Amino acid sequence: MELIEELAEEIRKYDRARDLTEKALMTEMEDMYLEYSSRMEQHKEKISQLILQIQ
């Protein structure tokens, strides 16, 4: 159950980072774009790891 809750939290963090990445891209804020796209990738990796653990 803990892994599923952690997975849900990582998905929320990923979604938030994706939203901020898109917003930074639209407002041409390159430094923010790079930061949030990096965070998005980190959350994506963590999500994949958690899915493997759950399986």
BARO-758439 format. One line per 3 residues: number of its first residue (from 1); their letters; for each residue x, y, z of C-alpha. Coordinates in steps of 0.1 Angstrom, whole numbers, m for minus. Example, Ala and Ser with C-alpha at 12.3 -4.5 7.8 and 13.67 -1.06 7.14 Angstrom:
BEGIN
1) AS) 123 m45 78 ~ 137 m11 71
END
This chain:
BEGIN
1) MEL) 0 0 0 ~ 29 24 8 ~ 43 19 m27
4) IEE) 9 28 m43 ~ 6 59 m22 ~ 42 69 m31
7) LAE) 34 63 m68 ~ 3 85 m66 ~ 24 113 m50
10) EIR) 51 110 m77 ~ 24 112 m104 ~ 11 144 m87
13) KYD) 46 158 m86 ~ 52 149 m122 ~ 19 165 m133
16) RAR) 28 197 m114 ~ 63 198 m130 ~ 48 192 m164
19) DLT) 23 221 m159 ~ 51 244 m147 ~ 73 233 m177
22) EKA) 45 242 m201 ~ 39 275 m184 ~ 76 284 m185
25) LMT) 77 275 m222 ~ 47 298 m230 ~ 62 327 m211
28) EME) 97 321 m226 ~ 114 316 m192 ~ 142 293 m203
31) DMY) 158 289 m169 ~ 125 278 m153 ~ 118 256 m183
34) LEY) 151 237 m179 ~ 146 234 m141 ~ 110 220 m143
37) SSR) 117 198 m173 ~ 146 182 m153 ~ 122 177 m123
40) MEQ) 97 162 m146 ~ 122 136 m159 ~ 133 128 m123
43) HKE) 97 121 m113 ~ 91 101 m145 ~ 121 79 m136
46) KIS) 108 74 m100 ~ 74 65 m113 ~ 89 38 m135
49) QLI) 109 24 m106 ~ 79 23 m84 ~ 58 6 m110
52) LQI) 85 m21 m113 ~ 86 m26 m75 ~ 48 m29 m74
55) Q) 48 m55 m102
END
